[in-house]
Amino acid sequence: MADQTIPELTLEPTATAAEMPQLTLESVPTPATPAAEPEKQEAAPVKLDEDMLTDEEKQAVAEFAKKIDITDSNLVLNYGAAAQKSVASFSENALASVRNKDLGEVGDTLSKLVVEVKGFGKEEKKGLFGFAQRQKDKLMLMKEQYSKAEASVDRITKELENHQVTLLKDIAMFDQMYELNLKYYKELTMYIIAGKKRLEELRAGEVEELRKKAEASGLAEDAQKYNDMVNLCNRFEKKLHDLELTRMVSLQMGPQTRLLQNNDTLMVEKIQSSLVNTIPLWKSQMVLALGMEHSRQATAAQNAVTEATNDLLRKNADMLKMGTIATAKEAERSVIDIETLQHTNEQLITTLDEVINIQREGAAKRKAAEQELGRIEGELKQKLMELRS
């Protein structure tokens, strides 16, 4: 849905940014402001014209187009350069964000948590020393193990919470980057439409007048003026084509930013699950195990050795089954679902296919433009010769 605020168009390099993207003929980048997300077209090719603008934006573009002077070489050189630099800076920031973040640390922390949970209750030592440990009171041994495991789990929990805070900040940052990229995309779109509008007016007006004047006068200087104006139009058209390429880069950054944000979101969800489910469940099971051991000792004090032994074996079997099942389930859990990986892979492939198709179409258009320019140049040379004869 397009932003309803009318963009303020300016040729001043020090003008402040409005709510909507601003157009300027200076090379200084304009401040970042939110912009509306353009509607996506699935199959039909997108036609870059005023139909994608609001009435207010059309009026702003029309007024701005009148200020474009293609005879000013510096203006043509810097036309849209501010938006192009903003897109380049945006790409650098996105790359830095990915390069400076190592999600492998989160995976290592989660793996440590799994090891601690799985390791509880296992016999730590074997041999003579292990035999001596087994002779100790079972309850005291469990308490010692629980204390050690609890300290490790608390430390790991703190690490996970720190990772979660960092990832949440990154997710919010990607939202800001996405909105900023939309602003650049709209800015480039308005630059291109304004330039094409001005170019169309020149070719239909001033260029045509110069052509007729050269044909009528037969003077070489008039033919040269016509030729110079045609060259200026072609140069400005090439500049608009460069802006279209930058606009496509900005368009691609949208889904790429969302892919990065989605990866962070999945990891945050995994950490959240560990914090609110895995760790509390593990601690409750440890308390249950200690309580069960208290009951076993009270029962053993009142029953015969055989009955106490049988009761202990049954309880140990139950505990072993419960622990083994819980451990197996945790070990089989994936950090990221395969469906999610399939989805992100399909989206990336679709993005790459669209880029390739756009590049092919661009190459075909440029080739056709080169042929057309050659034909125009031939006609111009022929006409100049006719004027001199």
Secondary structure, 3 states (H helix, E strand, C coil): CCCCCCCCCCCCCCCCCCCCCCCCCCCCCCCCCCCCCCCCCCCCCCCCCHHHCCHHHHHHHHHHHCCCCCCCHHHHHHCCHHHHHHHHHHHHHHHHHHHCCCCHHHHHHHHHHHHHHHHCCCCCCCHHHHHHHHCCCHHHHHHHHHHHHHHHHHHHHHHHHHHHHHHHHHHHHHHHHHHHHHHHHHHHHHHHHHHHHHHHHHHHCHHHHHHHHHHHHCCHHHHHHHHHHHHHHHHHHHHHHHHHHHHHHHHHHHHHHHHHHHHHHHHHHHHHHHHHHHHHHHHHHHHHHHHHHHHHHHHHCCCCHHHHHHHHHHHHHHHHHHHHHHHHHHHHCCCCCHHHHHHHHHHHHHHHHHHHHHHHHHHHHHHHHHHHHHHHHHHHHHHHHHHHC
